[in-house]
């Protein structure tokens, strides 16, 4: 479904796509984070390189798996220039289809994600506040006590085949809820032409 929120005169449209995701303490929490890293979790992710670096329609787009003790959520947020709203949404639809099987995660993409997530890990424990935050995360979400100690080994053990299997489970394009905020006098018709799903305004 698509929800449209009118913001007259807005120079940008904000396109959000959301769906349900597993709880934070699911068995594939580390691996799912790497899959999302490829899709939208870093500057070099697929959706950012597409809409920002290639198309120049946005200052930056991203996706994240939001932590929750129960049912989680995975969402992407894409602020784009108004006159490219339809085209940007079309590209996002394509990227969701690609990550869920249309364009499998390549070995070099996975390696970059593994490098980013593991080499940056020590930076999470530089202060007392960061240390207490890490312990809080373990307790709040019921993670294994050795979660951080085992993180690097688990992350580096992920193979492209396994990553692609998880990507098909994590990303479900047919179940996305879209929310677009922008000047509907300029973008509504184009969004409706995409026929993504039932439109609410």
VOPAGU-2260 file (C-alpha; in pm, 1 decimal, decimal comma):
REM VOPAGU-2260
SITE   aa  ch    i         X         Y         Z
SITE  UNK   A    0       0,0       0,0       0,0
SITE  UNK   A    1     103,5     360,3     -55,9
SITE  UNK   A    2      25,9     648,9     178,2
SITE  UNK   A    3      61,7    1002,5      41,6
SITE  UNK   A    4     113,7    1299,7     273,5
SITE  UNK   A    5      83,2    1640,6     112,1
SITE  UNK   A    6     342,9    1906,9     185,9
SITE  UNK   A    7     271,9    2193,1     -54,9
SITE  UNK   A    8     575,4    2371,8    -192,6
SITE  UNK   A    9     821,9    2111,5     -69,6
SITE  UNK   A   10    1142,9    2106,1    -279,5
SITE  UNK   A   11    1193,2    1741,2    -186,5
SITE  UNK   A   12     988,7    1428,0    -145,0
SITE  UNK   A   13    1070,9    1180,0     129,0
SITE  UNK   A   14    1006,3     822,3      21,3
SITE  UNK   A   15     990,3     566,3     301,2
SITE  UNK   A   16     940,8     194,9     247,7
SITE  UNK   A   17     883,8     -30,3     548,5
SITE  UNK   A   18     811,1    -391,8     627,5
SITE  UNK   A   19     820,5    -626,7     923,9
SITE  UNK   A   20    1151,2    -782,6    1027,1
SITE  UNK   A   21    1264,7   -1041,5    1283,4
SITE  UNK   A   22    1332,5    -943,1    1646,8
SITE  UNK   A   23    1684,2    -824,9    1734,6
SITE  UNK   A   24    1773,1   -1155,8    1898,1
SITE  UNK   A   25    1688,8   -1367,4    1592,5
SITE  UNK   A   26    1948,1   -1634,3    1500,0
SITE  UNK   A   27    2068,5   -1438,5    1195,0
SITE  UNK   A   28    2102,7   -1095,1    1352,9
SITE  UNK   A   29    2468,6   -1050,9    1252,3
SITE  UNK   A   30    2420,1   -1186,0     903,8
SITE  UNK   A   31    2104,7    -982,7     838,6
SITE  UNK   A   32    2292,1    -666,8     930,8
SITE  UNK   A   33    2547,9    -746,3     661,7
SITE  UNK   A   34    2275,9    -804,8     404,4
SITE  UNK   A   35    2124,4    -467,4     489,2
SITE  UNK   A   36    2470,2    -310,4     470,7
SITE  UNK   A   37    2483,9    -410,6     104,8
SITE  UNK   A   38    2134,2    -280,1      34,1
SITE  UNK   A   39    2130,3      51,3     218,3
SITE  UNK   A   40    2335,1      40,4     536,8
SITE  UNK   A   41    2641,7     231,1     421,2
SITE  UNK   A   42    2750,5     509,2     186,9
SITE  UNK   A   43    2857,8     254,1     -73,6
SITE  UNK   A   44    2529,0      62,6     -50,0
SITE  UNK   A   45    2322,8     -14,8    -357,0
SITE  UNK   A   46    2045,4     236,8    -306,3
SITE  UNK   A   47    2276,7     524,4    -211,1
SITE  UNK   A   48    2509,4     463,1    -503,2
SITE  UNK   A   49    2207,0     450,7    -733,2
SITE  UNK   A   50    2005,9     755,8    -625,5
SITE  UNK   A   51    2290,5     976,2    -499,0
SITE  UNK   A   52    2608,7     887,9    -683,2
SITE  UNK   A   53    2468,2     768,5   -1016,4
SITE  UNK   A   54    2142,7     964,0   -1058,0
SITE  UNK   A   55    2221,6    1267,9    -837,0
SITE  UNK   A   56    1859,4    1284,8    -724,5
SITE  UNK   A   57    1935,4    1280,5    -351,1
SITE  UNK   A   58    2193,4    1390,3     -95,4
SITE  UNK   A   59    2177,4    1042,5      52,6
SITE  UNK   A   60    1946,5     745,4     104,5
SITE  UNK   A   61    1973,0     458,9     350,6
SITE  UNK   A   62    1803,0     160,1     508,5
SITE  UNK   A   63    1811,9      13,8     856,9
SITE  UNK   A   64    1687,0    -283,2    1054,6
SITE  UNK   A   65    1530,9    -125,9    1363,0
SITE  UNK   A   66    1594,7    -309,0    1687,6
SITE  UNK   A   67    1304,2    -450,7    1882,5
SITE  UNK   A   68    1251,1    -722,0    2142,8
SITE  UNK   A   69     946,6    -837,4    1952,2
SITE  UNK   A   70     854,7    -788,6    1588,7
SITE  UNK   A   71    1107,5    -557,8    1425,3
SITE  UNK   A   72    1094,7    -335,8    1121,3
SITE  UNK   A   73    1323,3    -271,3     827,6
SITE  UNK   A   74    1285,6      53,7     640,8
SITE  UNK   A   75    1450,3     270,8     382,1
SITE  UNK   A   76    1439,9     649,3     378,7
SITE  UNK   A   77    1499,5     840,1      56,6
SITE  UNK   A   78    1475,6    1220,1      42,2
SITE  UNK   A   79    1479,5    1306,0    -329,6
SITE  UNK   A   80    1422,6    1612,2    -543,0
SITE  UNK   A   81    1055,7    1669,6    -615,9
SITE  UNK   A   82    1075,4    1638,2    -994,1
SITE  UNK   A   83    1237,4    1295,2    -964,3
SITE  UNK   A   84     995,5    1143,6    -712,0
SITE  UNK   A   85     835,1     897,1    -951,5
SITE  UNK   A   86    1166,5     794,9   -1103,6
SITE  UNK   A   87    1327,5     752,9    -760,8
SITE  UNK   A   88    1044,9     535,9    -635,8
SITE  UNK   A   89    1071,0     327,2    -950,6
SITE  UNK   A   90    1443,8     277,7    -886,7
SITE  UNK   A   91    1375,5     177,6    -526,1
SITE  UNK   A   92    1117,1     -75,8    -639,5
SITE  UNK   A   93    1382,4    -220,1    -870,4
SITE  UNK   A   94    1644,8    -227,9    -594,9
SITE  UNK   A   95    1409,9    -412,9    -359,1
SITE  UNK   A   96    1342,6    -668,1    -631,8
SITE  UNK   A   97    1716,4    -701,7    -696,0
SITE  UNK   A   98    1820,9    -757,4    -334,2
SITE  UNK   A   99    1553,5   -1022,6    -288,5
SITE  UNK   A  100    1684,2   -1230,2    -577,6
SITE  UNK   A  101    1685,0   -1025,8    -898,3
SITE  UNK   A  102    2051,1    -928,1    -858,7
SITE  UNK   A  103    2226,8   -1158,7    -612,0
SITE  UNK   A  104    2479,1   -1015,8    -367,1
SITE  UNK   A  105    2824,4   -1051,9    -520,2
SITE  UNK   A  106    3133,6   -1166,0    -332,9
SITE  UNK   A  107    3296,0    -822,8    -350,1
SITE  UNK   A  108    2982,4    -652,1    -215,9
SITE  UNK   A  109    2970,0    -890,9      76,7
SITE  UNK   A  110    3340,9    -849,0     145,8
SITE  UNK   A  111    3303,3    -470,5     162,6
SITE  UNK   A  112    3015,6    -508,3     409,3
SITE  UNK   A  113    3213,6    -752,2     621,6
SITE  UNK   A  114    3513,0    -518,7     626,2
SITE  UNK   A  115    3303,5    -216,2     723,1
SITE  UNK   A  116    3121,5    -392,3    1004,0
SITE  UNK   A  117    3415,0    -576,2    1157,1
SITE  UNK   A  118    3694,2    -317,2    1134,0
SITE  UNK   A  119    3464,7     -55,6    1281,3
SITE  UNK   A  120    3373,6    -272,8    1578,7
SITE  UNK   A  121    3656,1    -152,8    1813,5
SITE  UNK   A  122    3528,6     202,5    1775,4
SITE  UNK   A  123    3211,6     101,4    1957,9
SITE  UNK   A  124    3400,4      43,2    2284,1
SITE  UNK   A  125    3616,9     353,4    2326,0
SITE  UNK   A  126    3429,9     518,4    2613,3
SITE  UNK   A  127    3258,7     412,3    2932,8
SITE  UNK   A  128    2926,1     522,4    2785,7
SITE  UNK   A  129    2982,1     302,3    2479,5
SITE  UNK   A  130    3072,5       3,9    2695,9
SITE  UNK   A  131    2764,6      45,1    2911,2
SITE  UNK   A  132    2559,2      87,4    2594,6
SITE  UNK   A  133    2690,0    -243,7    2460,6
SITE  UNK   A  134    2599,5    -423,4    2782,5
SITE  UNK   A  135    2258,0    -258,3    2776,2
SITE  UNK   A  136    2201,8    -381,5    2421,5
SITE  UNK   A  137    2280,4    -738,9    2522,6
SITE  UNK   A  138    2045,7    -723,8    2820,9
SITE  UNK   A  139    1765,1    -530,5    2653,4
SITE  UNK   A  140    1736,8    -754,7    2349,4
SITE  UNK   A  141    1830,9   -1087,1    2505,7
SITE  UNK   A  142    2144,2   -1135,7    2299,0
SITE  UNK   A  143    2405,0   -1402,8    2380,4
SITE  UNK   A  144    2663,2   -1287,7    2634,3
SITE  UNK   A  145    2941,0   -1342,2    2378,6
SITE  UNK   A  146    2757,1   -1146,2    2107,3
SITE  UNK   A  147    3034,3    -892,6    2051,6
SITE  UNK   A  148    3318,0   -1140,3    2107,2
SITE  UNK   A  149    3174,1   -1371,3    1842,8
SITE  UNK   A  150    3063,9   -1096,2    1604,1
SITE  UNK   A  151    3370,5   -1083,0    1380,7
SITE  UNK   A  152    3395,2   -1459,6    1339,9
SITE  UNK   A  153    3027,8   -1483,9    1248,7
SITE  UNK   A  154    3042,1   -1190,5    1010,6
SITE  UNK   A  155    3345,0   -1318,5     822,5
SITE  UNK   A  156    3196,1   -1668,7     796,7
SITE  UNK   A  157    2899,5   -1546,0     591,6
SITE  UNK   A  158    2914,3   -1665,3     230,8
SITE  UNK   A  159    2746,2   -1505,9     -72,6
SITE  UNK   A  160    2513,4   -1805,8    -106,2
SITE  UNK   A  161    2398,8   -1775,9     254,7
SITE  UNK   A  162    2370,9   -1397,4     224,1
SITE  UNK   A  163    2142,5   -1430,4     -75,9
SITE  UNK   A  164    1926,6   -1686,7     100,2
SITE  UNK   A  165    1886,2   -1448,5     392,8
SITE  UNK   A  166    1820,7   -1152,9     161,9
SITE  UNK   A  167    1521,7   -1333,9      11,8
SITE  UNK   A  168    1385,9   -1390,9     361,7
SITE  UNK   A  169    1459,6   -1044,5     497,8
SITE  UNK   A  170    1340,5    -833,3     204,6
SITE  UNK   A  171     985,9    -894,8      83,8
SITE  UNK   A  172     902,0    -639,2    -187,6
SITE  UNK   A  173     540,9    -752,9    -211,6
SITE  UNK   A  174     479,3    -664,1     153,1
SITE  UNK   A  175     627,1    -314,9     157,5
SITE  UNK   A  176     432,2     -21,7     297,1
SITE  UNK   A  177     524,0     299,7     114,4
SITE  UNK   A  178     489,5     648,1     260,8
SITE  UNK   A  179     563,7     950,9      42,8
SITE  UNK   A  180     572,7    1303,2     182,9
SITE  UNK   A  181     589,0    1583,3     -71,2
SITE  UNK   A  182     404,2    1830,1    -288,3
SITE  UNK   A  183     123,4    1607,9    -413,3
SITE  UNK   A  184      20,7    1856,7    -681,4
SITE  UNK   A  185     349,3    1771,9    -850,6
SITE  UNK   A  186     415,5    1407,4    -759,9
SITE  UNK   A  187      86,8    1227,6    -694,1
SITE  UNK   A  188       3,4    1146,2   -1056,4
SITE  UNK   A  189     346,2     993,3   -1118,1
SITE  UNK   A  190     327,3     779,4    -805,3
SITE  UNK   A  191     -14,1     647,2    -901,9
SITE  UNK   A  192     118,6     555,1   -1248,0
SITE  UNK   A  193     359,9     309,5   -1085,1
SITE  UNK   A  194      69,2      90,2    -968,6
SITE  UNK   A  195     260,1     -21,1    -661,6
SITE  UNK   A  196     -54,4     -88,2    -461,1
SITE  UNK   A  197    -360,7      73,9    -312,6
SITE  UNK   A  198    -304,2     447,6    -267,2
SITE  UNK   A  199    -428,8     634,9      41,2
SITE  UNK   A  200    -430,8    1012,1      71,7
